Amino acid sequence: MKKIPRLKELKAHLEIWLAKFKGLFEITPSSCLIYVGVEEKKGFPIGIEQELREYLGNN
């Protein structure tokens, strides 16, 4: 079975994104989602795109 090393990091980032979306951005349409996860030190994992390509077989 293939593994995606940064998948856990991606999940953490997306959980923060969803929590901020539901708790802040959904009720404040003027807000922006660009920097989600920076304050929490859970930014979008660098290199995850290539890992996903390899996992999906789309090099």
mmCIF file as Biopython writes it, N, C-alpha, C and O atoms, coordinates in Angstrom:
data_model
#
loop_
_atom_site.group_PDB
_atom_site.id
_atom_site.type_symbol
_atom_site.label_atom_id
_atom_site.label_alt_id
_atom_site.label_comp_id
_atom_site.label_asym_id
_atom_site.label_entity_id
_atom_site.label_seq_id
_atom_site.pdbx_PDB_ins_code
_atom_site.Cartn_x
_atom_site.Cartn_y
_atom_site.Cartn_z
_atom_site.occupancy
_atom_site.B_iso_or_equiv
_atom_site.auth_seq_id
_atom_site.auth_asym_id
_atom_site.pdbx_PDB_model_num
ATOM 1   N N  . MET A ? 1  ? 0.843   -1.190 0.000   1.0 0.0 1  A 1 
ATOM 2   C CA . MET A ? 1  ? 0.000   0.000  0.000   1.0 0.0 1  A 1 
ATOM 3   C C  . MET A ? 1  ? 0.887   1.253  0.000   1.0 0.0 1  A 1 
ATOM 4   O O  . MET A ? 1  ? 1.826   1.366  0.789   1.0 0.0 1  A 1 
ATOM 5   N N  . LYS A ? 2  ? 0.576   2.172  -0.884  1.0 0.0 2  A 1 
ATOM 6   C CA . LYS A ? 2  ? 1.319   3.424  -0.965  1.0 0.0 2  A 1 
ATOM 7   C C  . LYS A ? 2  ? 0.975   4.309  0.229   1.0 0.0 2  A 1 
ATOM 8   O O  . LYS A ? 2  ? -0.133  4.250  0.763   1.0 0.0 2  A 1 
ATOM 9   N N  . LYS A ? 3  ? 1.937   5.128  0.637   1.0 0.0 3  A 1 
ATOM 10  C CA . LYS A ? 3  ? 1.711   6.054  1.744   1.0 0.0 3  A 1 
ATOM 11  C C  . LYS A ? 3  ? 1.889   7.484  1.251   1.0 0.0 3  A 1 
ATOM 12  O O  . LYS A ? 3  ? 2.627   7.747  0.301   1.0 0.0 3  A 1 
ATOM 13  N N  . ILE A ? 4  ? 1.209   8.382  1.907   1.0 0.0 4  A 1 
ATOM 14  C CA . ILE A ? 4  ? 1.343   9.813  1.634   1.0 0.0 4  A 1 
ATOM 15  C C  . ILE A ? 4  ? 1.909   10.420 2.918   1.0 0.0 4  A 1 
ATOM 16  O O  . ILE A ? 4  ? 1.158   10.675 3.860   1.0 0.0 4  A 1 
ATOM 17  N N  . PRO A ? 5  ? 3.227   10.656 2.969   1.0 0.0 5  A 1 
ATOM 18  C CA . PRO A ? 5  ? 3.877   11.093 4.205   1.0 0.0 5  A 1 
ATOM 19  C C  . PRO A ? 5  ? 3.262   12.335 4.860   1.0 0.0 5  A 1 
ATOM 20  O O  . PRO A ? 5  ? 3.178   12.402 6.087   1.0 0.0 5  A 1 
ATOM 21  N N  . ARG A ? 6  ? 2.845   13.286 4.087   1.0 0.0 6  A 1 
ATOM 22  C CA . ARG A ? 6  ? 2.346   14.543 4.661   1.0 0.0 6  A 1 
ATOM 23  C C  . ARG A ? 6  ? 0.819   14.577 4.796   1.0 0.0 6  A 1 
ATOM 24  O O  . ARG A ? 6  ? 0.249   15.641 5.038   1.0 0.0 6  A 1 
ATOM 25  N N  . LEU A ? 7  ? 0.163   13.447 4.644   1.0 0.0 7  A 1 
ATOM 26  C CA . LEU A ? 7  ? -1.296  13.414 4.712   1.0 0.0 7  A 1 
ATOM 27  C C  . LEU A ? 7  ? -1.821  13.872 6.073   1.0 0.0 7  A 1 
ATOM 28  O O  . LEU A ? 7  ? -2.841  14.557 6.144   1.0 0.0 7  A 1 
ATOM 29  N N  . LYS A ? 8  ? -1.137  13.502 7.141   1.0 0.0 8  A 1 
ATOM 30  C CA . LYS A ? 8  ? -1.549  13.915 8.485   1.0 0.0 8  A 1 
ATOM 31  C C  . LYS A ? 8  ? -1.464  15.438 8.625   1.0 0.0 8  A 1 
ATOM 32  O O  . LYS A ? 8  ? -2.328  16.065 9.238   1.0 0.0 8  A 1 
ATOM 33  N N  . GLU A ? 9  ? -0.413  16.020 8.049   1.0 0.0 9  A 1 
ATOM 34  C CA . GLU A ? 9  ? -0.251  17.481 8.081   1.0 0.0 9  A 1 
ATOM 35  C C  . GLU A ? 9  ? -1.358  18.161 7.291   1.0 0.0 9  A 1 
ATOM 36  O O  . GLU A ? 9  ? -1.891  19.185 7.718   1.0 0.0 9  A 1 
ATOM 37  N N  . LEU A ? 10 ? -1.705  17.596 6.140   1.0 0.0 10 A 1 
ATOM 38  C CA . LEU A ? 10 ? -2.780  18.155 5.321   1.0 0.0 10 A 1 
ATOM 39  C C  . LEU A ? 10 ? -4.104  18.092 6.066   1.0 0.0 10 A 1 
ATOM 40  O O  . LEU A ? 10 ? -4.873  19.053 6.047   1.0 0.0 10 A 1 
ATOM 41  N N  . LYS A ? 11 ? -4.371  16.983 6.713   1.0 0.0 11 A 1 
ATOM 42  C CA . LYS A ? 11 ? -5.614  16.835 7.483   1.0 0.0 11 A 1 
ATOM 43  C C  . LYS A ? 11 ? -5.691  17.900 8.576   1.0 0.0 11 A 1 
ATOM 44  O O  . LYS A ? 11 ? -6.740  18.517 8.761   1.0 0.0 11 A 1 
ATOM 45  N N  . ALA A ? 12 ? -4.597  18.121 9.300   1.0 0.0 12 A 1 
ATOM 46  C CA . ALA A ? 12 ? -4.579  19.135 10.361  1.0 0.0 12 A 1 
ATOM 47  C C  . ALA A ? 12 ? -4.848  20.523 9.783   1.0 0.0 12 A 1 
ATOM 48  O O  . ALA A ? 12 ? -5.607  21.300 10.362  1.0 0.0 12 A 1 
ATOM 49  N N  . HIS A ? 13 ? -4.230  20.837 8.649   1.0 0.0 13 A 1 
ATOM 50  C CA . HIS A ? 13 ? -4.427  22.131 8.003   1.0 0.0 13 A 1 
ATOM 51  C C  . HIS A ? 13 ? -5.889  22.309 7.592   1.0 0.0 13 A 1 
ATOM 52  O O  . HIS A ? 13 ? -6.476  23.368 7.815   1.0 0.0 13 A 1 
ATOM 53  N N  . LEU A ? 14 ? -6.466  21.284 7.000   1.0 0.0 14 A 1 
ATOM 54  C CA . LEU A ? 14 ? -7.851  21.375 6.531   1.0 0.0 14 A 1 
ATOM 55  C C  . LEU A ? 14 ? -8.848  21.430 7.683   1.0 0.0 14 A 1 
ATOM 56  O O  . LEU A ? 14 ? -9.899  22.058 7.554   1.0 0.0 14 A 1 
ATOM 57  N N  . GLU A ? 15 ? -8.540  20.790 8.800   1.0 0.0 15 A 1 
ATOM 58  C CA . GLU A ? 15 ? -9.409  20.890 9.974   1.0 0.0 15 A 1 
ATOM 59  C C  . GLU A ? 15 ? -9.438  22.318 10.503  1.0 0.0 15 A 1 
ATOM 60  O O  . GLU A ? 15 ? -10.494 22.818 10.890  1.0 0.0 15 A 1 
ATOM 61  N N  . ILE A ? 16 ? -8.278  22.976 10.522  1.0 0.0 16 A 1 
ATOM 62  C CA . ILE A ? 16 ? -8.219  24.380 10.944  1.0 0.0 16 A 1 
ATOM 63  C C  . ILE A ? 16 ? -8.987  25.250 9.960   1.0 0.0 16 A 1 
ATOM 64  O O  . ILE A ? 16 ? -9.736  26.137 10.368  1.0 0.0 16 A 1 
ATOM 65  N N  . TRP A ? 17 ? -8.807  25.002 8.667   1.0 0.0 17 A 1 
ATOM 66  C CA . TRP A ? 17 ? -9.506  25.761 7.630   1.0 0.0 17 A 1 
ATOM 67  C C  . TRP A ? 17 ? -11.010 25.656 7.830   1.0 0.0 17 A 1 
ATOM 68  O O  . TRP A ? 17 ? -11.715 26.665 7.802   1.0 0.0 17 A 1 
ATOM 69  N N  . LEU A ? 18 ? -11.503 24.440 8.031   1.0 0.0 18 A 1 
ATOM 70  C CA . LEU A ? 18 ? -12.935 24.230 8.189   1.0 0.0 18 A 1 
ATOM 71  C C  . LEU A ? 18 ? -13.457 24.903 9.458   1.0 0.0 18 A 1 
ATOM 72  O O  . LEU A ? 18 ? -14.523 25.518 9.438   1.0 0.0 18 A 1 
ATOM 73  N N  . ALA A ? 19 ? -12.721 24.792 10.550  1.0 0.0 19 A 1 
ATOM 74  C CA . ALA A ? 19 ? -13.143 25.426 11.797  1.0 0.0 19 A 1 
ATOM 75  C C  . ALA A ? 19 ? -13.206 26.944 11.647  1.0 0.0 19 A 1 
ATOM 76  O O  . ALA A ? 19 ? -14.150 27.578 12.120  1.0 0.0 19 A 1 
ATOM 77  N N  . LYS A ? 20 ? -12.205 27.526 10.991  1.0 0.0 20 A 1 
ATOM 78  C CA . LYS A ? 20 ? -12.223 28.979 10.777  1.0 0.0 20 A 1 
ATOM 79  C C  . LYS A ? 20 ? -13.334 29.375 9.811   1.0 0.0 20 A 1 
ATOM 80  O O  . LYS A ? 20 ? -13.973 30.412 9.991   1.0 0.0 20 A 1 
ATOM 81  N N  . PHE A ? 21 ? -13.563 28.568 8.806   1.0 0.0 21 A 1 
ATOM 82  C CA . PHE A ? 21 ? -14.634 28.870 7.858   1.0 0.0 21 A 1 
ATOM 83  C C  . PHE A ? 21 ? -15.974 28.902 8.565   1.0 0.0 21 A 1 
ATOM 84  O O  . PHE A ? 21 ? -16.747 29.849 8.418   1.0 0.0 21 A 1 
ATOM 85  N N  . LYS A ? 22 ? -16.242 27.857 9.333   1.0 0.0 22 A 1 
ATOM 86  C CA . LYS A ? 22 ? -17.539 27.765 10.017  1.0 0.0 22 A 1 
ATOM 87  C C  . LYS A ? 22 ? -17.677 28.779 11.142  1.0 0.0 22 A 1 
ATOM 88  O O  . LYS A ? 22 ? -18.764 29.309 11.370  1.0 0.0 22 A 1 
ATOM 89  N N  . GLY A ? 23 ? -16.582 29.054 11.847  1.0 0.0 23 A 1 
ATOM 90  C CA . GLY A ? 23 ? -16.659 29.926 13.013  1.0 0.0 23 A 1 
ATOM 91  C C  . GLY A ? 23 ? -16.443 31.399 12.743  1.0 0.0 23 A 1 
ATOM 92  O O  . GLY A ? 23 ? -16.843 32.240 13.548  1.0 0.0 23 A 1 
ATOM 93  N N  . LEU A ? 24 ? -15.817 31.726 11.626  1.0 0.0 24 A 1 
ATOM 94  C CA . LEU A ? 24 ? -15.489 33.129 11.367  1.0 0.0 24 A 1 
ATOM 95  C C  . LEU A ? 24 ? -15.868 33.563 9.955   1.0 0.0 24 A 1 
ATOM 96  O O  . LEU A ? 24 ? -16.641 34.504 9.778   1.0 0.0 24 A 1 
ATOM 97  N N  . PHE A ? 25 ? -15.336 32.893 8.976   1.0 0.0 25 A 1 
ATOM 98  C CA . PHE A ? 25 ? -15.494 33.343 7.596   1.0 0.0 25 A 1 
ATOM 99  C C  . PHE A ? 25 ? -16.926 33.220 7.091   1.0 0.0 25 A 1 
ATOM 100 O O  . PHE A ? 25 ? -17.369 34.038 6.284   1.0 0.0 25 A 1 
ATOM 101 N N  . GLU A ? 26 ? -17.650 32.216 7.553   1.0 0.0 26 A 1 
ATOM 102 C CA . GLU A ? 26 ? -19.033 32.029 7.117   1.0 0.0 26 A 1 
ATOM 103 C C  . GLU A ? 26 ? -19.917 33.189 7.566   1.0 0.0 26 A 1 
ATOM 104 O O  . GLU A ? 26 ? -20.868 33.561 6.878   1.0 0.0 26 A 1 
ATOM 105 N N  . ILE A ? 27 ? -19.592 33.757 8.732   1.0 0.0 27 A 1 
ATOM 106 C CA . ILE A ? 27 ? -20.402 34.873 9.242   1.0 0.0 27 A 1 
ATOM 107 C C  . ILE A ? 27 ? -19.791 36.230 8.920   1.0 0.0 27 A 1 
ATOM 108 O O  . ILE A ? 27 ? -20.408 37.262 9.186   1.0 0.0 27 A 1 
ATOM 109 N N  . THR A ? 28 ? -18.586 36.247 8.351   1.0 0.0 28 A 1 
ATOM 110 C CA . THR A ? 28 ? -17.908 37.488 7.984   1.0 0.0 28 A 1 
ATOM 111 C C  . THR A ? 28 ? -17.434 37.368 6.534   1.0 0.0 28 A 1 
ATOM 112 O O  . THR A ? 28 ? -16.267 37.059 6.291   1.0 0.0 28 A 1 
ATOM 113 N N  . PRO A ? 29 ? -18.323 37.608 5.572   1.0 0.0 29 A 1 
ATOM 114 C CA . PRO A ? 29 ? -17.979 37.393 4.161   1.0 0.0 29 A 1 
ATOM 115 C C  . PRO A ? 29 ? -16.789 38.199 3.657   1.0 0.0 29 A 1 
ATOM 116 O O  . PRO A ? 29 ? -16.187 37.831 2.648   1.0 0.0 29 A 1 
ATOM 117 N N  . SER A ? 30 ? -16.436 39.283 4.331   1.0 0.0 30 A 1 
ATOM 118 C CA . SER A ? 30 ? -15.313 40.099 3.869   1.0 0.0 30 A 1 
ATOM 119 C C  . SER A ? 30 ? -13.963 39.504 4.261   1.0 0.0 30 A 1 
ATOM 120 O O  . SER A ? 30 ? -12.922 40.012 3.847   1.0 0.0 30 A 1 
ATOM 121 N N  . SER A ? 31 ? -13.969 38.449 5.042   1.0 0.0 31 A 1 
ATOM 122 C CA . SER A ? 31 ? -12.717 37.808 5.463   1.0 0.0 31 A 1 
ATOM 123 C C  . SER A ? 31 ? -12.101 37.022 4.317   1.0 0.0 31 A 1 
ATOM 124 O O  . SER A ? 31 ? -12.763 36.695 3.332   1.0 0.0 31 A 1 
ATOM 125 N N  . CYS A ? 32 ? -10.822 36.730 4.473   1.0 0.0 32 A 1 
ATOM 126 C CA . CYS A ? 32 ? -10.078 36.016 3.443   1.0 0.0 32 A 1 
ATOM 127 C C  . CYS A ? 32 ? -9.466  34.745 4.032   1.0 0.0 32 A 1 
ATOM 128 O O  . CYS A ? 32 ? -9.144  34.710 5.220   1.0 0.0 32 A 1 
ATOM 129 N N  . LEU A ? 33 ? -9.303  33.712 3.224   1.0 0.0 33 A 1 
ATOM 130 C CA . LEU A ? 33 ? -8.778  32.430 3.688   1.0 0.0 33 A 1 
ATOM 131 C C  . LEU A ? 33 ? -7.320  32.193 3.322   1.0 0.0 33 A 1 
ATOM 132 O O  . LEU A ? 33 ? -6.823  31.081 3.495   1.0 0.0 33 A 1 
ATOM 133 N N  . ILE A ? 34 ? -6.639  33.182 2.833   1.0 0.0 34 A 1 
ATOM 134 C CA . ILE A ? 34 ? -5.284  32.998 2.318   1.0 0.0 34 A 1 
ATOM 135 C C  . ILE A ? 34 ? -4.318  32.468 3.367   1.0 0.0 34 A 1 
ATOM 136 O O  . ILE A ? 34 ? -3.530  31.573 3.063   1.0 0.0 34 A 1 
ATOM 137 N N  . TYR A ? 35 ? -4.348  32.979 4.573   1.0 0.0 35 A 1 
ATOM 138 C CA . TYR A ? 35 ? -3.330  32.643 5.569   1.0 0.0 35 A 1 
ATOM 139 C C  . TYR A ? 35 ? -3.808  31.668 6.643   1.0 0.0 35 A 1 
ATOM 140 O O  . TYR A ? 35 ? -3.284  31.682 7.757   1.0 0.0 35 A 1 
ATOM 141 N N  . VAL A ? 36 ? -4.763  30.848 6.343   1.0 0.0 36 A 1 
ATOM 142 C CA . VAL A ? 36 ? -5.275  29.890 7.312   1.0 0.0 36 A 1 
ATOM 143 C C  . VAL A ? 36 ? -4.177  28.923 7.730   1.0 0.0 36 A 1 
ATOM 144 O O  . VAL A ? 36 ? -3.492  28.348 6.885   1.0 0.0 36 A 1 
ATOM 145 N N  . GLY A ? 37 ? -4.014  28.748 9.028   1.0 0.0 37 A 1 
ATOM 146 C CA . GLY A ? 37 ? -3.048  27.794 9.559   1.0 0.0 37 A 1 
ATOM 147 C C  . GLY A ? 37 ? -1.698  28.389 9.911   1.0 0.0 37 A 1 
ATOM 148 O O  . GLY A ? 37 ? -0.891  27.727 10.563  1.0 0.0 37 A 1 
ATOM 149 N N  . VAL A ? 38 ? -1.433  29.603 9.504   1.0 0.0 38 A 1 
ATOM 150 C CA . VAL A ? 38 ? -0.125  30.210 9.768   1.0 0.0 38 A 1 
ATOM 151 C C  . VAL A ? 38 ? 0.060   30.441 11.271  1.0 0.0 38 A 1 
ATOM 152 O O  . VAL A ? 38 ? 1.089   30.067 11.834  1.0 0.0 38 A 1 
ATOM 153 N N  . GLU A ? 39 ? -0.926  31.051 11.915  1.0 0.0 39 A 1 
ATOM 154 C CA . GLU A ? 39 ? -0.831  31.326 13.346  1.0 0.0 39 A 1 
ATOM 155 C C  . GLU A ? 39 ? -0.719  30.040 14.160  1.0 0.0 39 A 1 
ATOM 156 O O  . GLU A ? 39 ? -0.048  30.010 15.191  1.0 0.0 39 A 1 
ATOM 157 N N  . GLU A ? 40 ? -1.371  28.989 13.698  1.0 0.0 40 A 1 
ATOM 158 C CA . GLU A ? 40 ? -1.378  27.709 14.405  1.0 0.0 40 A 1 
ATOM 159 C C  . GLU A ? 40 ? -0.172  26.848 14.064  1.0 0.0 40 A 1 
ATOM 160 O O  . GLU A ? 40 ? -0.013  25.750 14.597  1.0 0.0 40 A 1 
ATOM 161 N N  . LYS A ? 41 ? 0.681   27.352 13.172  1.0 0.0 41 A 1 
ATOM 162 C CA . LYS A ? 41 ? 1.843   26.600 12.681  1.0 0.0 41 A 1 
ATOM 163 C C  . LYS A ? 41 ? 1.425   25.288 12.020  1.0 0.0 41 A 1 
ATOM 164 O O  . LYS A ? 41 ? 2.086   24.259 12.158  1.0 0.0 41 A 1 
ATOM 165 N N  . LYS A ? 42 ? 0.300   25.359 11.296  1.0 0.0 42 A 1 
ATOM 166 C CA . LYS A ? 42 ? -0.232  24.214 10.549  1.0 0.0 42 A 1 
ATOM 167 C C  . LYS A ? 42 ? -0.547  24.669 9.125   1.0 0.0 42 A 1 
ATOM 168 O O  . LYS A ? 42 ? -1.657  24.473 8.630   1.0 0.0 42 A 1 
ATOM 169 N N  . GLY A ? 43 ? 0.433   25.271 8.480   1.0 0.0 43 A 1 
ATOM 170 C CA . GLY A ? 43 ? 0.244   25.742 7.118   1.0 0.0 43 A 1 
ATOM 171 C C  . GLY A ? 43 ? 0.085   24.588 6.142   1.0 0.0 43 A 1 
ATOM 172 O O  . GLY A ? 43 ? 0.243   23.425 6.510   1.0 0.0 43 A 1 
ATOM 173 N N  . PHE A ? 44 ? -0.227  24.915 4.912   1.0 0.0 44 A 1 
ATOM 174 C CA . PHE A ? 44 ? -0.391  23.887 3.886   1.0 0.0 44 A 1 
ATOM 175 C C  . PHE A ? 44 ? 0.938   23.170 3.718   1.0 0.0 44 A 1 
ATOM 176 O O  . PHE A ? 44 ? 1.955   23.820 3.475   1.0 0.0 44 A 1 
ATOM 177 N N  . PRO A ? 45 ? 0.956   21.851 3.840   1.0 0.0 45 A 1 
ATOM 178 C CA . PRO A ? 45 ? 2.221   21.106 3.815   1.0 0.0 45 A 1 
ATOM 179 C C  . PRO A ? 45 ? 2.951   21.199 2.478   1.0 0.0 45 A 1 
ATOM 180 O O  . PRO A ? 45 ? 2.405   20.861 1.427   1.0 0.0 45 A 1 
ATOM 181 N N  . ILE A ? 46 ? 4.172   21.656 2.542   1.0 0.0 46 A 1 
ATOM 182 C CA . ILE A ? 46 ? 5.000   21.772 1.347   1.0 0.0 46 A 1 
ATOM 183 C C  . ILE A ? 46 ? 5.336   20.375 0.840   1.0 0.0 46 A 1 
ATOM 184 O O  . ILE A ? 46 ? 5.788   19.522 1.604   1.0 0.0 46 A 1 
ATOM 185 N N  . GLY A ? 47 ? 5.117   20.149 -0.433  1.0 0.0 47 A 1 
ATOM 186 C CA . GLY A ? 47 ? 5.438   18.866 -1.044  1.0 0.0 47 A 1 
ATOM 187 C C  . GLY A ? 47 ? 4.264   17.912 -1.143  1.0 0.0 47 A 1 
ATOM 188 O O  . GLY A ? 47 ? 4.384   16.864 -1.778  1.0 0.0 47 A 1 
ATOM 189 N N  . ILE A ? 48 ? 3.128   18.242 -0.531  1.0 0.0 48 A 1 
ATOM 190 C CA . ILE A ? 48 ? 1.980   17.328 -0.551  1.0 0.0 48 A 1 
ATOM 191 C C  . ILE A ? 48 ? 1.454   17.112 -1.969  1.0 0.0 48 A 1 
ATOM 192 O O  . ILE A ? 48 ? 0.953   16.032 -2.285  1.0 0.0 48 A 1 
ATOM 193 N N  . GLU A ? 49 ? 1.562   18.123 -2.821  1.0 0.0 49 A 1 
ATOM 194 C CA . GLU A ? 49 ? 1.048   17.976 -4.185  1.0 0.0 49 A 1 
ATOM 195 C C  . GLU A ? 49 ? 1.739   16.830 -4.919  1.0 0.0 49 A 1 
ATOM 196 O O  . GLU A ? 49 ? 1.082   16.011 -5.561  1.0 0.0 49 A 1 
ATOM 197 N N  . GLN A ? 50 ? 3.065   16.775 -4.821  1.0 0.0 50 A 1 
ATOM 198 C CA . GLN A ? 50 ? 3.814   15.705 -5.486  1.0 0.0 50 A 1 
ATOM 199 C C  . GLN A ? 50 ? 3.497   14.345 -4.867  1.0 0.0 50 A 1 
ATOM 200 O O  . GLN A ? 50 ? 3.368   13.348 -5.577  1.0 0.0 50 A 1 
ATOM 201 N N  . GLU A ? 51 ? 3.372   14.312 -3.553  1.0 0.0 51 A 1 
ATOM 202 C CA . GLU A ? 51 ? 3.025   13.055 -2.896  1.0 0.0 51 A 1 
ATOM 203 C C  . GLU A ? 51 ? 1.668   12.546 -3.363  1.0 0.0 51 A 1 
ATOM 204 O O  . GLU A ? 51 ? 1.494   11.347 -3.583  1.0 0.0 51 A 1 
ATOM 205 N N  . LEU A ? 52 ? 0.710   13.448 -3.515  1.0 0.0 52 A 1 
ATOM 206 C CA . LEU A ? 52 ? -0.612  13.051 -3.999  1.0 0.0 52 A 1 
ATOM 207 C C  . LEU A ? 52 ? -0.558  12.596 -5.451  1.0 0.0 52 A 1 
ATOM 208 O O  . LEU A ? 52 ? -1.217  11.624 -5.821  1.0 0.0 52 A 1 
ATOM 209 N N  . ARG A ? 53 ? 0.225   13.292 -6.281  1.0 0.0 53 A 1 
ATOM 210 C CA . ARG A ? 53 ? 0.376   12.862 -7.689  1.0 0.0 53 A 1 
ATOM 211 C C  . ARG A ? 53 ? 0.924   11.444 -7.761  1.0 0.0 53 A 1 
ATOM 212 O O  . ARG A ? 53 ? 0.421   10.605 -8.508  1.0 0.0 53 A 1 
ATOM 213 N N  . GLU A ? 54 ? 1.965   11.190 -6.970  1.0 0.0 54 A 1 
ATOM 214 C CA . GLU A ? 54 ? 2.572   9.858  -6.974  1.0 0.0 54 A 1 
ATOM 215 C C  . GLU A ? 54 ? 1.593   8.813  -6.461  1.0 0.0 54 A 1 
ATOM 216 O O  . GLU A ? 54 ? 1.521   7.711  -7.004  1.0 0.0 54 A 1 
ATOM 217 N N  . TYR A ? 55 ? 0.841   9.147  -5.424  1.0 0.0 55 A 1 
ATOM 218 C CA . TYR A ? 55 ? -0.135  8.215  -4.859  1.0 0.0 55 A 1 
ATOM 219 C C  . TYR A ? 55 ? -1.214  7.879  -5.888  1.0 0.0 55 A 1 
ATOM 220 O O  . TYR A ? 55 ? -1.646  6.733  -6.016  1.0 0.0 55 A 1 
ATOM 221 N N  . LEU A ? 56 ? -1.637  8.918  -6.617  1.0 0.0 56 A 1 
ATOM 222 C CA . LEU A ? 56 ? -2.696  8.721  -7.606  1.0 0.0 56 A 1 
ATOM 223 C C  . LEU A ? 56 ? -2.172  8.199  -8.945  1.0 0.0 56 A 1 
ATOM 224 O O  . LEU A ? 56 ? -2.950  7.853  -9.834  1.0 0.0 56 A 1 
ATOM 225 N N  . GLY A ? 57 ? -0.848  8.147  -9.076  1.0 0.0 57 A 1 
ATOM 226 C CA . GLY A ? 57 ? -0.265  7.634  -10.310 1.0 0.0 57 A 1 
ATOM 227 C C  . GLY A ? 57 ? -0.237  8.635  -11.457 1.0 0.0 57 A 1 
ATOM 228 O O  . GLY A ? 57 ? -0.208  8.249  -12.625 1.0 0.0 57 A 1 
ATOM 229 N N  . ASN A ? 58 ? -0.246  9.917  -11.118 1.0 0.0 58 A 1 
ATOM 230 C CA . ASN A ? 58 ? -0.240  10.983 -12.129 1.0 0.0 58 A 1 
ATOM 231 C C  . ASN A ? 58 ? 1.052   11.791 -12.035 1.0 0.0 58 A 1 
ATOM 232 O O  . ASN A ? 58 ? 1.011   12.984 -11.736 1.0 0.0 58 A 1 
ATOM 233 N N  . ASN A ? 59 ? 2.172   11.170 -12.278 1.0 0.0 59 A 1 
ATOM 234 C CA . ASN A ? 59 ? 3.458   11.866 -12.157 1.0 0.0 59 A 1 
ATOM 235 C C  . ASN A ? 59 ? 3.460   12.964 -13.148 1.0 0.0 59 A 1 
ATOM 236 O O  . ASN A ? 59 ? 4.438   13.705 -13.247 1.0 0.0 59 A 1 
#
